[in-house]
Amino acid sequence: MTAAFCLLVAVLLVFPGLVPNTPGRVGSLLETFLPWLGLAVPVLLVLALLRRSPLATCAVLLPATAWWGLFGGLLLSGGAAGELTVIQHNISDVNPDPAATARALAGTDADLIAVEELTAPALPAFEAAMAAGRPHHATRGTVGLWSKYPLSGVRLVDIRPKGVGEGWNRGLRATARTPYGDVAVYVAHLPSVRIGPATGLSSGPRDESAGLLAEALAAEPLDRVILLGDLNSTLDDRGLEPVTSLMEEPGPGFAFSWPARLPVARIDQVLARSATVTRVRSLPATGSDHLPVAADIRL
């Protein structure tokens, strides 16, 4: 029985797409927390040793090898520094001290800083904190971008799911004129998902919004693209496949960002196309329910 469970865990790790998304989008839920399936390995090892079963003990190598093949590289601290350092942060619209969050982000060496849930009362604090080091900025709705380099071609990216009113603006696009050439920068905040015992994972609006974002990315005329955003899921979630299929896999680092008090998943993403995200990392808490995520990008 233990050997059979080892095989099952290994199969789920390598082929999570075999788990259907109906009912309750169970497949996406598994993919969202896929790295944590590795916790089954030590449990299975203990069971195998207690049963004194050579077969079960050897079988534990299956999920252990599968997990290491998928996620072992993320444990590496390597990854070369790039030409750009960027930060992605959902600052929370109920942040008790957005000015302190702004100062914390401004105190980093990031070339580009993207934020979501930027409220009108919080905007002046960000403008003041960023003015000296990042004089170029753009905002659309509740998303914003601050840059050391000039920004042009700023426009709204409409990622509203059906039935959402015009006041719901969570996407922007800008061209950053860096010393290394022009780069299209997208900032996006996809709709939240809900997890419940009766409904499972409810992600319909998020998935629809991801499709709209993917359309904008696919139509982008510039070769080099950086996407910074709260995508409200991990990169393993099949619901984000329209977006992730257009971008390159980021470099080492789990960089769990949510929830800030006990991070279990990275739902704040930094992705690139015709460029390489060489490493990602979480930064200290700022008063938001998300941690900031920093990344180095080689152009």
ChimeraX attribute file (.defattr): number of C-alpha atoms within 10 A of each C-alpha:
attribute: neighborCount
match mode: 1-to-1
recipient: residues
	/A:1	8
	/A:2	18
	/A:3	20
	/A:4	12
	/A:5	17
	/A:6	24
	/A:7	18
	/A:8	13
	/A:9	23
	/A:10	24
	/A:11	15
	/A:12	19
	/A:13	23
	/A:14	15
	/A:15	11
	/A:16	19
	/A:17	16
	/A:18	10
	/A:19	15
	/A:20	12
	/A:21	17
	/A:22	11
	/A:23	11
	/A:24	18
	/A:25	19
	/A:26	17
	/A:27	22
	/A:28	27
	/A:29	22
	/A:30	21
	/A:31	24
	/A:32	23
	/A:33	16
	/A:34	21
	/A:35	19
	/A:36	14
	/A:37	16
	/A:38	18
	/A:39	11
	/A:40	15
	/A:41	21
	/A:42	12
	/A:43	11
	/A:44	21
	/A:45	21
	/A:46	13
	/A:47	17
	/A:48	22
	/A:49	12
	/A:50	10
	/A:51	12
	/A:52	11
	/A:53	14
	/A:54	11
	/A:55	11
	/A:56	22
	/A:57	21
	/A:58	13
	/A:59	21
	/A:60	27
	/A:61	16
	/A:62	18
	/A:63	25
	/A:64	20
	/A:65	14
	/A:66	18
	/A:67	22
	/A:68	14
	/A:69	12
	/A:70	13
	/A:71	17
	/A:72	15
	/A:73	14
	/A:74	17
	/A:75	12
	/A:76	13
	/A:77	13
	/A:78	13
	/A:79	15
	/A:80	13
	/A:81	14
	/A:82	16
	/A:83	13
	/A:84	17
	/A:85	20
	/A:86	22
	/A:87	29
	/A:88	27
	/A:89	27
	/A:90	25
	/A:91	26
	/A:92	18
	/A:93	17
	/A:94	13
	/A:95	19
	/A:96	12
	/A:97	14
	/A:98	24
	/A:99	19
	/A:100	16
	/A:101	23
	/A:102	22
	/A:103	16
	/A:104	15
	/A:105	23
	/A:106	20
	/A:107	12
	/A:108	15
	/A:109	14
	/A:110	21
	/A:111	18
	/A:112	22
	/A:113	27
	/A:114	28
	/A:115	27
	/A:116	26
	/A:117	20
	/A:118	23
	/A:119	17
	/A:120	11
	/A:121	10
	/A:122	18
	/A:123	16
	/A:124	14
	/A:125	18
	/A:126	22
	/A:127	17
	/A:128	14
	/A:129	20
	/A:130	22
	/A:131	16
	/A:132	11
	/A:133	17
	/A:134	20
	/A:135	16
	/A:136	19
	/A:137	22
	/A:138	17
	/A:139	22
	/A:140	19
	/A:141	17
	/A:142	21
	/A:143	24
	/A:144	23
	/A:145	25
	/A:146	26
	/A:147	23
	/A:148	21
	/A:149	18
	/A:150	16
	/A:151	23
	/A:152	16
	/A:153	9
	/A:154	18
	/A:155	15
	/A:156	17
	/A:157	20
	/A:158	17
	/A:159	27
	/A:160	23
	/A:161	19
	/A:162	9
	/A:163	7
	/A:164	11
	/A:165	9
	/A:166	8
	/A:167	9
	/A:168	14
	/A:169	19
	/A:170	26
	/A:171	25
	/A:172	24
	/A:173	27
	/A:174	22
	/A:175	22
	/A:176	23
	/A:177	16
	/A:178	16
	/A:179	8
	/A:180	10
	/A:181	10
	/A:182	18
	/A:183	21
	/A:184	24
	/A:185	22
	/A:186	26
	/A:187	28
	/A:188	28
	/A:189	26
	/A:190	23
	/A:191	21
	/A:192	15
	/A:193	15
	/A:194	11
	/A:195	13
	/A:196	9
	/A:197	7
	/A:198	8
	/A:199	12
	/A:200	18
	/A:201	22
	/A:202	18
	/A:203	21
	/A:204	16
	/A:205	19
	/A:206	23
	/A:207	24
	/A:208	20
	/A:209	25
	/A:210	26
	/A:211	19
	/A:212	19
	/A:213	24
	/A:214	21
	/A:215	15
	/A:216	17
	/A:217	23
	/A:218	13
	/A:219	8
	/A:220	13
	/A:221	10
	/A:222	14
	/A:223	11
	/A:224	18
	/A:225	23
	/A:226	25
	/A:227	21
	/A:228	27
	/A:229	27
	/A:230	27
	/A:231	24
	/A:232	23
	/A:233	26
	/A:234	22
	/A:235	22
	/A:236	19
	/A:237	20
	/A:238	20
	/A:239	25
	/A:240	23
	/A:241	16
	/A:242	19
	/A:243	23
	/A:244	18
	/A:245	10
	/A:246	15
	/A:247	22
	/A:248	14
	/A:249	16
	/A:250	21
	/A:251	22
	/A:252	21
	/A:253	21
	/A:254	20
	/A:255	25
	/A:256	23
	/A:257	28
	/A:258	21
	/A:259	15
	/A:260	18
	/A:261	12
	/A:262	11
	/A:263	15
	/A:264	17
	/A:265	22
	/A:266	25
	/A:267	23
	/A:268	28
	/A:269	26
	/A:270	26
	/A:271	24
	/A:272	24
	/A:273	20
	/A:274	14
	/A:275	19
	/A:276	20
	/A:277	27
	/A:278	19
	/A:279	26
	/A:280	26
	/A:281	19
	/A:282	22
	/A:283	18
	/A:284	12
	/A:285	15
	/A:286	24
	/A:287	17
	/A:288	22
	/A:289	20
	/A:290	26
	/A:291	28
	/A:292	29
	/A:293	26
	/A:294	24
	/A:295	26
	/A:296	25
	/A:297	25
	/A:298	17
	/A:299	17
